[in-house]
Structure formats: C-alpha cells, structure tokens
Amino acid sequence: MNRLRFNTLGQITEIESTKSITSIELLSQSQKKAALLHRQGIGPGQRVALSHGTSIEFFIDLLATWMTGACAVPLDSRLPDLALRNIIAEANIDLILPGNDFFSSTLPLLNRDPREALILFTSGISGAPKGVVHSWTSVEAKFSALANAIPLTDIQKTLCMLPLHFGHGLLANSLFPLLHGAHLYIGKPFHDETILSLGEIIDLHQISFLSSVPAIWKYILQFSASGPLEASLRRVHCASEPLPKKIWHQAREWSRSQQFKNVYGLTETASWIAGPDDDQANEAEGFIGKPWGAEFRTCELGLLHVKTNSLMLGYWQNHQLNATAIDGEWFNTGDQASIDSAGNISLRGRKQNVINCSGIKVFPEELELFLTSAPGVSDIAVVPLDHKISGQEIAAAVVFASSDAQMSCSRLEEWCRERLPPHQVPRRWLALENLPRTNRGKLDRRKIIGLLGG
C-alpha cells in the first residue's frame, strides 16, 4: 500500500535548459496526470515504464504513477531500442511514458503483487534483464532512514548529475530531497560540459548538496582545475565505491566542503545504508562509517550482510539468486568488509572480484586504493587474467596524469616492487587514456580484461 506523502514537494530546475517547475505546479501537474492514468485503468498491480531520461516530465510521470498506486519502471533512455524492447517485454509493462503506448501484458493482473512500487533494471542488452523489485514499504523506509541520518538543511539545494534509472540517482540523490521540500537541480548524466563547469554551476545556484561516483571526481580533478569560489556545499557524497584517500582529500579541497563523505549503498537496499558521522573524517582506505537505518554483520570470508527495512522484495524473476542472496531478514551484499568495536565499517572489496594467485587471495579494490597513491597515477583498474600454472595472475590498466610525463608502466611496476609483496605486483600492464566504464560509471572490468588480452 502506498503511504508516500506528496504534500511537501520541492521544485525542480533543469541545468542545461534552465527550465523550472515550482512545487505547486509539480504537485498540480502530477495530480492531473494521475487522474488521467486512473481513467485509463492504471492502478495497483500495474507497471508503467518511464523512458524520458533526465527531465521534469520524468518526475511528473513518476509521481503520477505512484499516486495511482501503480509500479514505476524507470528505463535507461540511452539503451539501444532492442534492449529497451527486451525489458518492456520481460517486465510485462502495461503502459510506457512518454507516448501513452499501452501494451497487452502476458501476466494477468490478479497474479501481480500490489506491494510493487519500483522495479530498477540494471541490464537488458541480452537475455532476461536483471532487475531489483522494491515495495512501498522499502521505499518509504529508505526516505525515513535518510531523513534521520542527514540534516534536511544540508539538502535544500540539491544537484543530481546521475542517471535516474537506478537507486543512487533516483531515490537517494533526487527523490529524497525532492519529497522533503528541496530545490532539485538535475543535469544530464555523465555530461562532459556539465561536469567541467561544475564549479560555476555550484556557485550560480548556491548548491548545498550533491552526490556522485568516483569516476566523476577523477574526471573533475584531471580536467577541471577550478572548483567553486564560494563555500555553499554543506555536504557531498560519493557512492558506488569509496574514493581512495588521496583523491578524497583532493576532491574535498576542490569542493570546499567539510562534509565530504564516502557513503555505502546498494540498489537492493534502495541506495545509501551507511556513512560517516558528521565529526568523522575519511579515517582509512575503504572507510564508510556507521549504518543508516540498518544492521550489519560479517560472516565467512568477511562477507558483509545487512538487515534493513529498505531491502528489496527480491530480484526480478530470479528465484535462484534470491535464495543465494537473502537469508531470512539478512541480505548478502557480496562485499567483504571489517567492522570495528565502535560499529564503523570499512570495505575491502567484492567477493566476485577476488583474484586467486596460487591460492593467495588478492582484493583488487584494496590494491587499487594503494596504487592510486603512486605518483603520476590518475586512475587504475586491477583485474585477473587466467594463468595455466597459478590459476590467475594480476594485471593492471592505468591512466597517468597528463602533468607527469615521466611516469610509465615500467616505472610504476618498479615502484610497486619496492612497496608490495611479490604476489601483489601486477604481472601485466596497459596504459590507457581513460578506463572503460559502464553506463553507471563503474569500472567495466570485463572490457578491461579483454584489452589486457584476457
């Protein structure tokens, strides 16, 4: 049952077009669209796909869908048509917006789950798309937990430069502020011009909060020398993976914000579920602080499990994956971590990314954090390559800072041999201008392995 409240909506401004909508207009237009959808038969148990991309119209149609009690399915508008059609078919979509196109669903309405509020698909290029299904309860619990963890005064002018088809950009960076009366500024995801002019945008609109991913900060620090002139940023979040400490210090200095935090979240938990307290600095590599509306425990091999009211209903039509990932109230994040006596969490890496070199486990994320501290290194990815004797060997793709012409792969390898045990020194190296990344800004490790000859 939908218990979300829409009476405290904020306003929205599109950065590139400068188009704006007031809170009163946003509520009114959403209510009118909801009434239209209701007359067309849209209600609880039905699914409405949203293919707008980042726009004011997207939020109007999303809020309208939720006002009818129907389930919203945001789509990545950058996907090829074939992938979009694949998701629409697999998800039994009833209506796609914009366009008002109705589809004949293959799943009877009586078999639908009225608890469904949101389905976030992470792929659809080939085969059945991978999706995460959230309920009204999990979405409401997320907004409540964030309101308890984050001062609402910090988010009154929020900037989102992330895609709106997954939890970080949609739920945490956009809807949480918008539903709590903030002025939300939205920009095209991973748009070069927007990122390079970020300092000017922050000053122009007196932005108080933004969230991002490491790829954006690495890009800013390499290509955008000037940060904001004024200290309007009260809080900055970086999610997806922790920023290496060296880059964290540089990014915090660039932003002029004292509250610059590595936060932790998953699409399965509706985004952020942990972050440092306001008086905590980035104390160590991988440090993400304390739980936000969640409980954590570590199990075998240091695997991090979480219990939270914002946990998904389950993976879309994947009972085998649900059985592996969910144990009663606990969810296996797949991340390896440590929890200290004060309850602070530090990430070590992903279980699925662990490299096994002759029986010795190497955590690529942990090694990446260390290698980023090397002189002249702007960005780096550590991946496994198959080896007929040791099983796997370590390889690295590296981006060197343009200002350091003296650094090379051979010199970096020499630097590593002076500081690392032999089994942690990459055996194969490749210098690139940029590291391949997914449409979410995460490292595309499969593509990197291919470039390295794996």
C-alpha positions in Angstrom: 0.0 0.0 0.0 1.3 3.4 -1.0 1.8 5.6 2.1 4.2 8.1 0.5 3.3 11.7 1.1 3.5 14.3 -1.7 2.4 17.4 0.2 6.0 18.6 0.9 7.3 18.5 -2.7 10.1 20.8 -3.7 10.8 22.4 -7.0 12.9 21.3 -10.0 15.3 23.1 -12.4 16.9 21.5 -15.4 20.6 22.7 -15.5 21.1 22.7 -19.3 17.7 24.1 -20.4 17.2 26.3 -17.3 13.5 25.1 -17.4 11.9 25.1 -13.9 8.7 24.0 -12.2 7.5 25.2 -8.8 6.4 22.9 -6.0 2.8 23.9 -6.5 3.0 23.3 -10.3 4.7 20.0 -9.8 2.0 18.7 -7.4 -0.8 20.0 -9.6 0.5 18.5 -12.8 1.3 15.2 -11.2 -2.2 15.0 -9.8 -3.8 15.8 -13.1 -1.6 13.2 -14.8 -2.5 10.6 -12.1 -6.2 11.3 -12.7 -5.7 10.7 -16.4 -3.8 7.5 -15.8 -6.6 6.3 -13.4 -9.2 6.9 -16.1 -7.1 4.8 -18.4 -7.3 2.0 -15.9 -3.8 2.3 -14.3 -3.7 1.4 -10.7 -2.2 -1.0 -8.1 -0.6 -4.1 -9.6 0.1 -2.5 -12.9 3.5 -1.4 -14.3 4.3 1.9 -16.0 7.6 2.3 -17.8 9.3 5.7 -17.8 11.6 6.3 -20.7 12.0 10.1 -20.5 15.6 10.4 -19.4 16.5 13.2 -17.0 13.7 15.8 -17.2 11.0 17.5 -15.3 8.5 15.4 -17.2 10.1 12.2 -15.8 9.3 13.3 -12.3 5.8 14.4 -13.1 5.0 11.0 -14.6 6.8 9.1 -11.8 4.8 10.9 -9.1 1.6 10.5 -11.1 2.3 6.7 -11.4 2.8 6.4 -7.7 -0.3 8.5 -6.9 -2.3 5.8 -8.7 -0.7 3.0 -6.7 1.0 1.6 -9.8 4.6 0.3 -10.0 7.1 2.6 -11.8 9.8 1.1 -14.1 12.4 3.7 -15.0 14.3 2.9 -18.1 17.8 3.9 -19.3 16.9 6.0 -22.3 20.5 5.6 -23.6 20.0 1.9 -24.2 19.5 0.6 -27.8 15.9 0.1 -28.9 16.4 -3.7 -28.8 17.4 -3.6 -25.2 14.5 -1.3 -24.2 12.0 -3.6 -26.0 13.6 -6.6 -24.2 13.0 -5.0 -20.8 9.4 -3.9 -21.7 8.5 -7.4 -22.8 10.1 -9.2 -19.9 8.7 -6.9 -17.3 5.1 -7.2 -18.5 4.8 -3.4 -18.9 1.2 -2.1 -19.2 2.0 1.5 -20.2 5.1 3.3 -21.4 5.5 7.0 -20.9 6.0 9.4 -22.6 3.9 8.4 -25.6 0.9 6.8 -23.8 1.6 3.4 -25.5 -0.4 0.6 -24.0 0.8 -3.0 -24.1 -1.0 -6.2 -23.8 0.6 -7.8 -20.8 1.1 -11.5 -20.7 0.7 -11.7 -16.9 -2.9 -11.5 -15.6 -3.5 -8.6 -13.2 -4.7 -11.0 -10.5 -1.2 -12.5 -10.4 0.5 -9.2 -9.8 1.9 -8.1 -6.5 0.3 -4.8 -5.3 3.3 -4.3 -3.0 5.4 -3.5 -6.0 6.3 0.2 -6.2 9.5 0.3 -8.2 11.5 -2.0 -10.5 15.1 -1.0 -11.3 16.6 -2.8 -14.2 20.4 -2.9 -14.4 20.7 -4.5 -17.8 18.8 -5.8 -20.8 21.3 -6.0 -23.7 20.9 -9.7 -24.0 18.8 -12.4 -22.3 16.5 -11.7 -19.4 17.2 -8.3 -17.9 18.4 -8.2 -14.3 16.0 -6.2 -12.1 15.5 -5.3 -8.5 11.9 -5.0 -7.2 11.2 -2.6 -4.3 8.0 -2.3 -2.3 6.1 0.7 -1.0 7.5 -0.3 2.4 11.1 -0.4 1.4 10.9 2.9 -0.5 9.2 4.6 2.5 11.7 3.1 4.9 14.6 4.5 2.8 13.3 8.0 2.8 12.7 7.8 6.6 16.2 6.4 7.3 17.9 9.1 5.3 15.9 11.9 7.0 17.1 10.6 10.3 20.8 10.4 9.1 21.1 13.6 7.1 20.2 17.1 8.2 17.5 18.4 5.9 19.1 21.8 6.0 22.1 20.3 4.1 20.0 19.2 1.1 17.9 22.3 0.5 19.6 22.9 -2.9 20.5 19.5 -4.3 22.3 18.8 -7.6 21.9 15.4 -9.3 24.1 14.5 -12.3 23.4 10.8 -12.1 21.1 8.6 -14.2 17.5 8.2 -12.8 17.0 4.5 -13.7 18.9 3.2 -10.6 18.7 3.8 -6.8 21.6 6.2 -6.2 20.5 8.8 -8.7 16.7 8.3 -8.4 16.0 7.5 -4.7 18.9 9.0 -2.8 20.1 11.9 -4.8 16.7 13.1 -6.3 13.5 11.8 -4.6 14.8 12.0 -1.0 15.5 15.8 -1.3 12.5 16.5 -3.6 10.0 14.8 -1.2 11.4 16.8 1.7 10.9 20.2 0.1 14.3 20.8 -1.5 15.0 22.6 -4.7 16.3 19.8 -7.0 18.7 20.7 -9.9 19.0 18.0 -12.5 21.7 17.6 -15.2 22.4 15.2 -18.0 24.1 12.1 -16.6 27.9 12.0 -17.0 27.7 15.0 -19.4 31.2 16.4 -20.1 30.1 20.1 -20.3 28.2 19.9 -17.1 31.0 18.1 -15.2 33.6 20.5 -16.5 31.5 23.6 -15.5 30.5 22.1 -12.1 32.3 24.7 -10.0 30.4 27.5 -11.9 27.1 25.6 -11.5 27.6 25.2 -7.8 28.3 28.9 -7.4 25.5 30.1 -9.7 22.8 28.1 -7.9 24.4 28.0 -4.4 24.2 24.2 -4.4 24.3 22.8 -0.9 24.4 19.1 -1.7 25.4 16.8 -4.4 26.2 13.1 -4.8 28.4 11.4 -7.3 30.6 8.4 -8.1 34.4 8.1 -8.2 34.6 8.4 -12.0 33.1 11.9 -11.9 35.6 13.1 -9.3 38.6 11.6 -11.1 37.4 13.3 -14.3 36.9 16.7 -12.4 40.3 16.5 -10.8 42.1 15.7 -14.1 40.3 18.2 -16.4 38.6 20.9 -14.3 41.1 22.9 -12.4 38.7 25.5 -10.9 36.3 24.5 -8.2 33.5 26.6 -6.7 34.6 30.1 -5.5 32.1 30.1 -2.7 31.6 27.5 0.1 27.9 26.8 -0.4 28.3 23.0 -0.4 27.3 21.8 3.0 27.6 18.1 2.2 29.0 15.9 -0.6 28.5 12.2 -1.0 30.5 9.7 -3.1 29.0 6.3 -3.6 29.4 3.2 -5.8 32.9 2.6 -4.3 35.0 4.5 -1.8 37.3 7.2 -3.1 40.9 6.5 -2.5 42.2 8.6 0.4 44.5 10.7 -1.8 41.7 11.6 -4.3 39.3 12.1 -1.4 41.5 14.8 0.0 41.8 16.5 -3.4 38.1 16.3 -4.1 37.2 17.7 -0.7 39.6 20.6 -1.2 38.2 21.2 -4.7 34.6 21.2 -3.3 35.3 23.5 -0.3 33.0 21.2 1.7 34.0 19.9 5.2 31.3 17.2 5.0 32.7 15.2 2.1 31.7 11.5 2.7 32.3 8.1 1.2 28.8 6.5 1.7 27.7 3.0 1.1 24.6 1.7 -0.6 23.2 -0.9 -3.0 20.3 -0.9 -5.4 19.0 -3.8 -3.4 18.7 -1.6 -0.3 17.3 1.4 -2.2 20.8 3.1 -2.1 22.6 4.5 0.9 22.7 2.4 4.1 25.9 3.7 5.8 28.1 6.7 6.0 30.4 8.6 8.4 29.1 10.7 11.2 29.5 14.4 10.7 32.5 14.5 13.0 34.3 11.6 11.3 36.9 12.2 8.6 37.9 9.6 6.0 39.9 7.8 8.6 41.3 4.9 6.4 41.1 3.5 2.9 37.6 1.9 2.4 36.1 3.6 5.4 32.4 4.2 5.1 31.3 4.8 8.8 28.2 3.6 10.6 24.8 2.1 9.5 21.9 4.4 8.4 18.7 2.6 9.2 20.3 -0.8 9.0 22.2 -3.5 10.9 25.4 -5.1 9.7 27.3 -8.3 10.4 30.3 -10.0 8.8 30.2 -13.7 8.1 32.6 -16.2 6.5 35.5 -14.6 4.5 34.4 -11.3 5.9 31.3 -11.1 3.7 29.1 -8.2 4.8 25.4 -9.0 5.5 22.8 -6.3 6.1 19.3 -6.2 7.6 17.2 -3.2 6.8 13.5 -2.3 6.2 14.6 -0.8 2.9 15.6 -4.2 1.5 14.0 -5.2 -1.9 11.2 -7.7 -2.3 13.7 -9.6 -4.4 15.4 -9.9 -7.8 13.1 -9.8 -10.8 12.0 -13.4 -11.7 15.2 -14.9 -10.3 14.4 -17.3 -7.5 17.9 -18.9 -7.6 19.6 -15.6 -7.0 17.1 -14.7 -4.3 17.8 -17.9 -2.5 21.6 -17.2 -2.6 21.4 -13.6 -1.6 18.7 -13.5 1.0 18.8 -15.4 4.3 15.6 -14.6 6.2 15.9 -10.9 7.1 19.6 -10.7 6.1 21.0 -9.8 2.7 24.4 -10.9 1.5 25.9 -7.8 -0.1 28.8 -9.7 -1.8 31.2 -7.1 -0.3 34.0 -8.0 2.0 34.4 -5.7 5.0 35.5 -5.3 8.6 33.5 -3.8 11.5 35.4 -2.3 14.4 34.3 -2.2 18.0 32.5 1.2 17.5 30.5 -0.3 14.7 32.4 1.5 11.9 32.5 -0.3 8.6 35.5 -0.5 6.2 35.2 -2.2 2.8 37.9 -4.5 1.4 36.4 -5.5 -1.9 33.9 -7.7 -3.7 33.9 -11.4 -3.3 33.3 -11.9 -7.0 36.3 -9.8 -7.9 38.8 -11.6 -5.6 41.9 -12.7 -7.5 43.3 -16.1 -6.6 47.0 -16.3 -7.3 48.3 -19.8 -6.5 45.9 -19.9 -3.5 46.7 -16.4 -2.3 43.7 -14.1 -2.3 44.2 -10.6 -3.6 41.4 -8.0 -3.3 41.6 -5.8 -6.4 39.8 -2.8 -4.9 42.2 -2.8 -2.0 45.2 -2.9 -4.4 43.6 -0.1 -6.5 43.4 2.1 -3.5 47.1 1.6 -2.8 48.2 2.1 -6.4 46.3 5.3 -6.7 48.7 6.8 -4.2 51.6 6.3 -6.6 53.0 9.4 -8.2 51.5 10.3 -11.6 48.6 7.8 -11.3 45.2 9.3 -12.1 43.1 6.2 -12.3 43.8 2.4 -12.2 42.0 -0.9 -12.5 43.3 -4.2 -11.3 41.8 -7.4 -12.9 42.6 -11.1 -13.1 44.0 -12.9 -16.1 44.0 -16.6 -16.5 47.3 -18.3 -15.9 48.0 -22.0 -16.6 50.1 -22.5 -13.5 49.0 -20.1 -10.8 45.3 -20.1 -11.9 45.2 -16.4 -12.1 47.6 -13.5 -12.3 47.2 -9.8 -11.6 47.0 -7.3 -14.4 46.5 -3.5 -14.3 45.2 -0.8 -16.7 46.4 2.6 -15.7 45.7 6.2 -16.6 48.6 8.5 -16.0 48.1 12.2 -15.1 48.9 14.4 -18.1 51.1 16.5 -15.9 53.5 13.6 -15.2 55.3 12.7 -18.4 58.0 10.8 -16.6 55.7 8.0 -15.3 55.3 4.9 -17.3 54.1 1.3 -16.7 57.7 0.1 -16.2 58.4 2.8 -13.6 55.1 2.1 -11.9 56.0 -1.6 -11.7 59.3 -0.8 -10.2 57.6 1.5 -7.7 55.3 -1.5 -6.8 58.2 -3.9 -6.3 59.7 -1.6 -3.8 56.5 -1.5 -1.7 54.4 -4.6 -2.3 54.9 -8.3 -1.6 55.7 -10.2 -4.9 52.2 -11.8 -5.2 50.5 -8.4 -5.3 52.6 -6.8 -8.0 50.7 -6.8 -11.4 52.4 -9.0 -14.0 50.9 -7.3 -17.0 50.3 -3.5 -17.5 48.5 -1.4 -20.0 48.4 2.4 -20.2 45.1 4.0 -21.4 43.7 7.5 -21.8 40.5 6.5 -19.9 39.3 3.4 -18.2 36.2 1.7 -19.8 33.2 2.2 -17.6 29.5 1.1 -17.6 26.6 3.5 -18.0 26.6 3.8 -14.2 30.1 5.0 -14.1 31.5 1.7 -12.6 34.6 0.1 -14.0 33.9 -2.3 -16.9 36.2 -5.0 -15.7 35.3 -7.4 -18.4 36.2 -4.9 -21.1 39.4 -4.1 -19.3 40.3 -7.8 -19.1 39.7 -8.0 -22.9 42.0 -5.0 -23.5 44.7 -6.7 -21.5 44.5 -9.9 -23.6 42.4 -11.9 -21.2 
